[in-house]
Each structure stands twice: as structure tokens, then as C-alpha cells.
Amino acid sequence: MKNFNVYCKLMFVLTLFGCISCKKEKSNTQIVSTNDKAKAGPISAYDFDWEAGTYVPYKPSSGTNPLPLPWNSGTTAIDPNLVGDYKKADGWKLVYNTFSPSTVLNDANYTYFFSLYNVYRGLLRFYVWQPASAIATSHVVHGLGIYGAGATSPMLNFNTQEKIDPTYNLPKFQQVLNQQISSAGGTWLVFQYEMAYDPTISQQAKSFPGYGLQFTSQWSNVTGVTINGTQTGTVKSIPGTPSGGINFGSLLIGGVTTFTGGINFVEAFDGLIGSRPYTNAINNAASGVVKGFLNAILGGSNGGTSLNLTLNTDIKLDGTMVNNGTIQDLKLKLPGQYNSQTGDGASPKYNQVLGVFNVNSKPTVRINQNFVTIESEDPRSGSMGMETYSDAKVWFDSDAVNITWNPAIINSTSTGATIKNINTDLLVHSDQFYTNVFGIGQGGVEEVGKQRYIVYRNPSASNPAKFSYWADVMSGLGKAGYPPPIYVRVSFDVVPNDGGAKATLVKTFLPSQGL
């Protein structure tokens, strides 16, 4: 079994979580938002041309070398498909920045960062510079959270979930990146997150510092990972959780893995699966084809392959936590927040509410079922019994999906974008326990990781999805009498009005009702 390609980066995200029982050691590195940290009042992010520049802004001093920007540093620690995707023409804007002409780069007590946001994809990306340190590390845990008394928001809902419940607001999540902190020369770390649109961020009641975004990271030292039953040896990343700590000693299954960047690193996931669903999903995504996955951002970059794709995976953590410690724990003002430019602390340079869109409620599905009871013979005993199956019809009305678009992005101006090619697919789970679902969808059958779905493209009242399933059967006949779960997959293109590269956004939601 091949190890992951050294140029890829994966972020595994699990739906299970637990608490770590281990000794924590205080890191000797602490993030600061600015060298003027102690000052009250708003602190503007130092503006610099990250695209044209070669080095970050810094204060020249004896023994200090200039620090190349991540895409000029020659590092192989960051996926080249990710590190090369930063162009303004593709929608990237500067949000946060702690580098300035007063920044002292060789002070190991400080960790600096800048952040870019892609307006067409809804991606918030942090570039964190960690000065050289003798800390023994194997991984970096990182994530976002909504903070404040009673604070809640759907803005994080597109992270760490393959299927999204719009009625539940994800309060925080963690991901884990396999990357060591260099003991010589320092290390660039890159963390990327998807943001859902929440217009309530601009309300005065949600002013900073009572409400905001928490950005955290910590180093850790852990060993041993198994993916889909295969020991991988050196892995480029390990799991995170949607809330709380990581249990490095447990068997964790039903995980979600987010792939970012290239397509040459999925052999360990496919394993002995002859159909190679993970490889096929990555290739489809890289080609802009919505097939074999439920949650992704595709394209949007004029140079190279850009994707952010989430799939189900099974992993096992065999190792133990050796030690860990804090890199940073920041509370940030949000772009578009009521007092983002006037409240105390670092102000975001880009100041529109984040996110391209959001779905505010579970998509409405219409269901009509005809239950048929038939007499069947038990092949084992020859006795007769009754079995029931359902002929089901399912469709969407034109307003089935309640989408809210961000007007700062989706508009007719030269800097805005237009939504095209909206599709709403019905996915009928047809795998293992539900093998007695039968029907032919317009989209055929898709393998999504280890799961299978019958796909119906844009079913309507005049052209509904039609399939049947066993509702009640005699036991022991190799059939299962259960209604299959159904899901709603929404996809569309975000097309910049200035002729830039389009991005395709794909999200899958729990429906308003099941069968």
C-alpha cells in the first residue's frame, strides 16, 4: 500500500468525539494579534500586496532574514494546488494580517498570521507562520468556534459534516493536520475553512467582544493511524472532531475526510475496493463533475486544480498522545460585524459578511407511497406468508430549497457573481442494509465512499422519482423491510461577472421528512 503523496494535505474530520486524558505541556509559543496588542480601540490590519510581494512585511534587524510568502518559500509541506491558489482575480481578499513593518520575525515567543478569503467559494484560509522551535510535534490541531454567552450561528455548518442538518448550528469544530513544527528555519501552516452565510452577524446585538469567531491551534505528538483497515505508516493528517477533544486511543468509525488539492493520494482509502470510489470522486471533482460525493467546492482557480471535498472514511487511531500545547487561541472580530471597524482589537480588512449562501431549513420533499401486500412462499419451509412493499414517488416543488444568497457577492455588479446551473438531486440510500431498494434514477447509482445512492436529477411533480422498497418481509430471506434514508443534494455554479473562473458548490442536506 502506498503512502500518501508528500505534496497532498488532508484534513480528517470525525463525527465522534471524546476527551483526552493526558498531561498537557504549555507551549513556548503564543500568538499575538499585533505588536500593539495592549492598545485599546480598533487596530487596522496592515495592508500589503500579497500577490505581487515576495516577502511578508517585517522589521529589518540584525540576524533577521526576510520571510518569503508561502508560495515563494519553496516549502513542500503545503499542497502546491493549495499554496498556488491565492490570486486576486480568483476572488481572494485580505481579511486579517498581523505582519507589519514593526514585526520582529525571529522572536520565538510570537506566532504571526495573515488570512485570505475567497468571495466566490466562501473559503476562509489562514496562513500561520511558526518560528523555529525545538518542540517535538507530529500534528497540529486547529479549528473555529462561535464564542459568546448564548452565541449561535449557522456560519460553521459547512465544516466537518458530509450531510448537513440546517436546523442545528454547529458551535465549533476541530481538524488535525499532520505537519511538524520545524526546529530550524520556521514553518508555514495553512488552515482552510468553509463559511456559510449568516446575515444576522451585522446585528448590533452581536457586537464584539460579546460575540465573535474563535480561532485556535495547538501542537501535539501522537503516533499510529489505520485507514479503512490498512496501516498506512506515515500519514499526512489525522482526524479532528466537530466539538471537544480528540480521543487518540479509540476506534473511530464513520469519519469524514476533507481532501484539499491534488488527486494522487487516495490509494490508502480505496484499499481493496475494486471500484475505487475515492479515486473516482477526486477525479470527478477535479473535472468539475458532480458525482461520487456529497459535499465539495470545485474549481474557482485559473491555475491548477482547486477543490475542497468531503467524503466518508473509516479510520482507527492506534497511538497515544505524548504531549501537546497551545500555538494560538484568538478571538476575532468578524467581517461585516456591527462594530468590526470600531471595536477593540484587530479589525478585518475585508468587511463584508462571509459566506456565499446558506440553506435556512430542511429542504421540503413531497412523498406519495402506495403500499402493496402480497402473499409469498417461504423457500425454507414452504409455508405462505405476507410481505409488503412500497411503490414510492418523491419530488420537489420549485421552492423546496430555501436558499439565502449573500447580496454582497451575488449581484449584477462587475465585482459580483451570478448563480447558474442550480440542480437539486434526490439521493436514495441503497447500500447493504437497504439492498432491496430497487429503481433506476436519471443520475444512475453513485458510490460515495463506502455508501451507494440511487440518484434522481431534479424530480418534479410531473416527473417524480420512482422507486420501490420492501416495507415488511418474512425474516431470514435476505431482504430488509425498512424505508431507505433519503437526502437532498444541491449544486450550482458561482460565475464571476468579470469573466473569472467559475466555482461549483455542492452541499447535501437532511430533508423535511423521510419515507
N, C-alpha and C positions, 0 to 999 in steps of 0.2 A: 504494500500500500504506500503510495507516495505521500510525502508530507505536503502541507500547503505551500504554494508558491511563495517565495520570500517577499515578493512585491505586493502581495494582497494583504488586506486588513479586513477582518470580520468582527462583528460585534454580536455575540450570542446573548439573547435576552430570554429569560425563563419566566414562565407564569407561576412557578412555585418559589417560595422564599422561606428563609429561616433565619435564626440569629446565630452569630458566630460566638463561640466560646473560646476565647484565646486572649493572650496577653497583647495589648496594643502598645507600641512604642511611638513616642512623639517624634514626628519628622522634624528635621532641622531646616526644612524649607517652608516658608509661609508666604502665601500670595499677598500682594498689596494692590489695591486698585489704582493707585497713583503715588508718586513721590510726595504729593501734597495731601496725603491721606488724612492728616489731622485737621485740615481746614474744614470749616462749616460752609454750607451753601453748595450750589451746583458746581461741578468740575467738568468742563468740556473735554471730550475726547480729542486728543491731538490729531489733527487731520494730516494725512500723508498719502501720497500716490503709491499704493502698494503694487499696482500693476507695472508702473514704469520704474519703480525703485529697485535697487539691488540689495540694500541693507535696511534694517529697521532703524528708526530714529534712536539715537543714543548720545550719551555724553562722552566724548573722547577723553581718555585719561591714560596714565602710564600703565602699561601692562594689559590694556584692554584692546582686543581686536574687534573690528566691526562684525556684526552678526548678519549673515545673509538671510533673506526671507526664505521661507520653507521651500519654495520652488526653485531657489537659486543655491540651496545649501548642498545639493548632491547627495542628500541622505537617502538611503534605501529603506528606512524604517517606515516611510509613508507610501501608500499605494500611489504609483505615478498617475493613475487615472484620477485619483482624488486630488493629489497635490498640484496637478496641472490645470485644475478646473477652478479658476479664480477671476476670470476676465469680466470687466465691467459690461462689455457688450452682451454677455450671457446673463446679466441680471444681478451681479454681485454688488453689494453695498457695504460700506464700513459701518459697523454698529458700535462696538466697544473697542477701546485701544488704551493700553497702559504704557506703551512705548512713547518716548518724547525726547527732545534734546537734553533733558535732565536725567535720563535713565542711565544708571550705572549697571552695566551688563555683567560684570564679573563678581557681583555680590551674591554668594550662595544662599543668603538669607531671604532672597526675593525671587519670586516666580512671576514673570510678566506674560501678558497675552494680548492678542487682538482678535476681533471677531468679525466675520463677514456673514451677510445674509443674502440669500438668493430670492428675489421677489417673485420670480415665476415658478419656483419649485417649493417655496416655503421651508427652505433648509437654513438652519442656524448653525454655523460652524465656528468653533473656537480653535485658534492656533496658540498653543501654550508653550512658552519657552522655559524649560527647566535647566538652570545652570548645572554644571558638572557637580556630581555628588557621589560620595562613597557608599550610599545606601544600596544594600543588596535587594534588588527587585526582580520580579518576573512579570508582573502585571500592574496595570493602572485601572482602578475602579473610578468611574465617573458617571455623572448624571445630572438631571434637572429636577426641581421641585417647585411647587407653588407654596409660598410661605405667607403667614399672617393669620391672626385669630379668625377661625371660621372661613378662611380663604378657600375658594374653589373656582376652578376654571376648566373648560374642555381643551385648553390650548396644547396640552401634552398627550392627548388621546391617540395621536397617530404613531406614538412610540411604543415599542415592546408588546404590540398586540397584532396578531395576524387577522383576527376578526374583532371588530370594534362595536361596543355597546354604547350608542350615543347618549343613553340615559345615565351613564356613570362617568364621572370626571376623574381621570387618573391624577392623583395628587403628586406623585413623584415616581421616579424610576432610576435604575442604575444599569450601567453596561460595563463590561470589563474588556479592556484592550491589552493584548499581550505585547508589551513593549518595555524594555528595561530603561532605567534612567542611567545615562552614561556617566562613568566616573571620570571621563576626560573629554572636554570639549562641549558638553551640554547636549540637550535633547529637545527636538521639536515633537510635541504631542498634538494630534489633531482629533477633535471630538465633534461629531456631527449629529444634529437632532432635527426631527420634523416638527413643525409648528402648525397647529390648527388655528383658524381664525376665531377670535373671541372679541366682538365689538364692545363688550362691557368693560374692557380694560381701560377705556378712556373715561369712565365714570369717576367723578370726584370721590365717591365713597371708596374707591380702590386706589387711593393715592399712596405713594411711597412715603415713609418706610413701613406703613402698616400692611402693605400688600406689595409683593414683588416676586422676582424669579431667583431661586437659589441654585447656584452652580457650584458643584463640589467635585473634588477628585482626591484620591489617595493612592499611595503606592502599596503594593503587597508582594509577598513572596510565597508562592504556592507551587506544588508540583502535581503532575499526573492528571491526564484528561483522556476519556474514552468517548468517541463519537460514533453513534449508531452501532455500538458493539465492537468497534475496532480501535485498538490502541494506536494513537497517532504519533506518539513520540513528541517531537517539538511542534506545538500548535501555536498559531499566530494570535489566538484570542481565546477567552473562555467566558462562561455565562455571567449575566447580570440578572437583576430582578426588577419587577415593577414597583417594589416598595420594600424597604427594610434591608437586612443584611444578607450575605451570601453564605450558604452552608456548604463549605468545601469538602465535607466528609460524607455527603448524602448521595444516593442515587436519584438523579433528577431526570424526569422524562417529560415528553410533551413540550419541549422547549421551542423557542422561536429564535431563529438566527437571521441577522440582518447583514446582507452582503453589500459591500461598497467597493466599486471599482471594477477590476478585471474579471475574466471568465475562466481562468486557468487554475482554479484552486478547489474544485468541488469533488475530486475523486474520493476523498475520505467520506463524504456524505453519501454518495451513490453506493459505495461499497459493492455488494454482490447483487444489487438491484439491476436486472438486465436492461430495463427500460431507461435507466439513467435520468430520473426525473429532475434532479438538482441541476445537472449539466444542461438539460434541455430548457429548464426555466431560465437559467442565466443567459443562455444563447438567445432565447426568445426575447428576454428583456433587453439585451444588448442590441437586438434588431428592431426594437420598438413594437414587438408583437405581444399583445396581452393574452398570454396563455401559460398555464402551469404555475401561477402564483396568484395571491390574493391581495397583496399589499406592496406597492412599489412606486418609485418615482423614476421615470425613464427619460434619458436624453436631456435636452436643455443646454448642451455644450457644443460649441462649434469645433472643438478639438478633442478627439479621443472618445472613448466610451464612458458615459456617466450613468450610474444607476445607484439606487438605494432600494434594495429588495429584501423582503422578509419572508421566510419560509419556516415551516415546522421541521424540527430536528429532534433527535433523541441523543442526549449526552449523559455521561457519567463522570463525576469528579472523584478521582481516587486518592488525591493527595490531601495534605493538611496545610493550614495556614501557618507559616513560620513566624512572620511578623508583618506589621503594617503601620502606616502613619499618614498624616494629613499632608497633602500638597497644597490644597486651597479649599476654602469654604466661603463663597461670596454671596452676598445679597445684592441683586442688581435691579436698577430701575428698568422698566420695560419700555421699549419704543411705543409711542402713542399713549403712554400712561398720562393721566391728568396733569401731574407735576413732574414729568420726566425731565424737563429742562430747567425747573426752578427748585426742586427738592434737593436736600443734601446728598452728596455723593456723586459718583461718576455718571454723567449724562450720556445717553446713547446718541451717536452721530446721526444715524438713520432714525427717523422719529415717526414712522407710520406703524399702526398695529400690525403685528406679524401674522403670517398665515395667508394662504390663497383662498381657502374656503373652509367650510365646516358643514356637517350634517347634524341638524339640531334635534332630530328624533329618529326612532327606528323607522326605516322605510316601510310604507304601507303595502301589504300584499293582499290580493283578493284570491280567495280559495273556494273552489266548488268541488265536492267529493261525492262520488256515487259508490256506496259500499255494496258489494255483491257477495252473497253467501252461497257456497256450492258444497255439494257432497263429494267427499274424496275417500279413496280407499287407502288404508294404512298398509304399505307394502310389506311390513314386517309380520303383521298378524292377519291381514286380510279383512279386518273389521272396517266398518264405514264410520266416517266422522265428518264434521262440518268445519269448513275453513272459509275465511272472509278476506277478500282483497278490496282495495280501493282503486277506482279509476279517478285520478285527480286532475284537476285543471287549476293552474295558478297563473296570475297575470298582474301587471302593474297598470295603474291609472297614470295619466300624464303627469300628475303632481305627486307621485308615490314617494319621491325622494325630496325631502325638504332641505335644499342646499342654500346656504348663505354665502354669497361671494364677497370678497374684500373689495370695496369700491376704490380703494387706493391703488389697486392693481388691475382689476377687471373693469376697464373703462375704454373710451374711444380716443384717449389722448395718445400722443406719439410715444409716451413713456409707459403706457398701459399695455394690456393684453386682451385678447379675445378668446372666449371658450368655444371650441369646436369639437365635433365628433363625440358627443356625450352618448355613452352606452350604459344600459342597466341590465346586467345579467342575473338570471336566477340560477343558483347553484344548488343542485340536489345531491346530498352526500350519498355515495353509493360504494361503500367500502367495507369489507369484512362483515361486520355485524348486520349490514344492510345490503347484503349481496342479492337479495330478492327484489330489489327495486329494478324495474325494467322500463325502458323508454329510450327514445332517440332524440336528443336535443339538437337544435340547429348548430350549436357550438361543439357537438360531439362529447367525448369524455376526456377530461383533463386529469392528469396526475399532478397533484400538488404535494411535493414531498412524498410522504407515505400514504397520503389520502387520495381518494378518487371522487370526482364530481361529474354528474351529468350537467351540461351547460345549455341553457336556453337563452338566446340573444333577444333582448328587448321584448319579452312576451307582453301581449296586449289583450284586451277583451275580445278582439276579433281574431287574434292569433295566439291563444294561450299556450303555456307549457302543458304538455300532456304526458303523464307517466302513471304507472301503477305500482303498488307495493302490497305485500301481504300484511294485513292488519291483525289477523288471528289465525293461527295454524295449529295443526296437531304437532305435539312435541316430538323431537328426535328425527325429523325428516330433512334436516339440513336447511331449513328455512327459518327466518326470524320474523315474527309478527309485530313489527314496530314501525311507526312512521319515521321516515328519514328526516334528519335535520335539513333545513333549507337556509340559504344565505343570499344576500344581495350584494353583488359586486358592481361598483360604479367606476367608470373610467372616462377620461376626457383629455383633450389636448389644450394646453395653455400656449397660445400663439402670440408672441410679442408683436405689437403693432408696428414696430420699426423694422420688421423683417428678420429678427433674430431667430435662433434655433428654438423650435418648439420643445416643450416638455410634456410628457404624458404622465398623469397622476392616476393611480389605481388604489382604491380602498374598498374593503369588504365589510359589511355591516350585518348585525343581527336584525331580523325582520320584526315587524309589529306582531306577528303571530306565526305559529308553526302549524303543521298538519294535524 
